[in-house]
Amino acid sequence: MSIDECKRALMKMESNKTPGTDGLTLECYRYFWNAVSKFMVESLNNTFQHRSLSISQWQGIISFVPKKNNNAEYLTNWRPVSLLNVDFKIATKTIALRFLAKHNASL
């Protein structure tokens, strides 16, 4: 993974989303990208080399939120939401963009 690939993924992600367990938002990563990008990309590349995520990279929170315009008294009117850390989301978005680029190149 390169810094440019990860930045491209970061910029394509939707803003104003809830952060994961570390509390770092997408906007925080965008604002401090120049300061943290080298360290984060090294960490992600280390993760792929050793095929093992750190605890903060694989941890998430599953929360239930009510569906809009439905009676919240019934369990069927709630939906689960997984709150994952943004560094993990950047990694998965970067991989997805690679696959998409290879797929489009093969067409």
C-alpha positions as CSV (number, residue, x, y, z in Angstrom):
1,M,0.0,0.0,0.0
2,S,1.2,3.5,-0.7
3,I,0.5,6.8,0.9
4,D,-1.1,8.0,-2.4
5,E,-3.4,5.0,-2.6
6,C,-4.5,5.4,1.0
7,K,-5.1,9.1,0.5
8,R,-7.2,8.4,-2.6
9,A,-9.3,6.0,-0.6
10,L,-9.6,8.5,2.3
11,M,-10.8,11.2,0.0
12,K,-13.4,9.0,-1.5
13,M,-15.0,8.0,1.8
14,E,-18.2,9.7,3.0
15,S,-17.8,12.3,5.7
16,N,-19.8,12.7,9.0
17,K,-19.7,9.1,10.0
18,T,-19.4,7.8,13.6
19,P,-15.9,6.7,14.6
20,G,-14.9,3.3,15.9
21,T,-13.4,2.4,19.2
22,D,-10.4,4.7,18.9
23,G,-12.7,7.8,18.5
24,L,-10.7,9.1,15.5
25,T,-13.0,10.4,12.8
26,L,-12.5,10.5,9.0
27,E,-12.2,14.3,9.2
28,C,-9.4,13.9,11.8
29,Y,-7.4,11.6,9.4
30,R,-8.0,14.1,6.6
31,Y,-6.9,17.1,8.6
32,F,-3.8,15.4,10.0
33,W,-3.0,13.2,6.9
34,N,0.4,14.8,6.2
35,A,1.5,14.1,9.8
36,V,0.1,10.5,10.2
37,S,0.1,9.1,6.7
38,K,3.7,7.6,6.8
39,F,3.1,5.9,10.2
40,M,-0.3,4.6,9.3
41,V,0.7,3.2,5.9
42,E,3.7,1.5,7.5
43,S,1.4,0.0,10.1
44,L,-1.0,-1.2,7.4
45,N,1.8,-2.7,5.3
46,N,3.2,-4.5,8.4
47,T,-0.3,-5.8,9.0
48,F,-0.4,-7.3,5.5
49,Q,3.1,-8.7,5.7
50,H,2.4,-10.5,9.0
51,R,-1.2,-11.3,8.0
52,S,-2.4,-10.2,11.4
53,L,-4.4,-7.2,12.5
54,S,-3.7,-5.3,15.7
55,I,-6.4,-5.4,18.3
56,S,-7.5,-1.9,17.4
57,Q,-7.7,-2.8,13.7
58,W,-10.1,-5.7,14.2
59,Q,-12.1,-4.4,17.1
60,G,-15.5,-2.9,16.4
61,I,-18.7,-2.0,18.2
62,I,-22.0,-3.3,17.1
63,S,-24.8,-1.0,18.1
64,F,-28.5,-1.1,17.3
65,V,-30.3,2.0,15.9
66,P,-34.0,2.3,15.3
67,K,-35.2,2.3,11.7
68,K,-36.7,5.6,10.6
69,N,-40.5,6.1,10.9
70,N,-41.0,2.8,12.7
71,N,-42.2,1.9,16.2
72,A,-39.0,1.4,18.3
73,E,-40.9,-0.9,20.7
74,Y,-40.4,-3.9,18.3
75,L,-37.1,-5.5,17.8
76,T,-37.7,-5.9,14.1
77,N,-37.7,-2.1,13.8
78,W,-34.0,-1.9,14.8
79,R,-31.0,-2.5,12.7
80,P,-27.4,-3.3,13.7
81,V,-24.6,-1.0,12.8
82,S,-20.9,-1.9,13.0
83,L,-18.6,0.9,14.1
84,L,-15.1,0.2,12.8
85,N,-12.0,2.3,13.1
86,V,-11.2,4.6,10.2
87,D,-7.7,3.1,9.7
88,F,-9.3,-0.3,9.0
89,K,-11.8,1.4,6.7
90,I,-9.0,3.1,4.8
91,A,-7.2,-0.2,4.3
92,T,-10.3,-2.0,3.0
93,K,-11.2,0.9,0.7
94,T,-7.7,1.0,-0.7
95,I,-7.9,-2.8,-1.4
96,A,-11.4,-2.3,-3.0
97,L,-10.1,0.5,-5.2
98,R,-7.2,-1.8,-6.3
99,F,-9.6,-4.5,-7.3
100,L,-11.8,-2.0,-9.1
101,A,-8.8,-0.6,-11.1
102,K,-7.7,-4.1,-12.1
103,H,-11.2,-5.1,-13.1
104,N,-11.6,-1.9,-15.2
105,A,-8.2,-2.4,-16.8
106,S,-9.2,-5.9,-17.9
107,L,-12.3,-4.8,-19.7
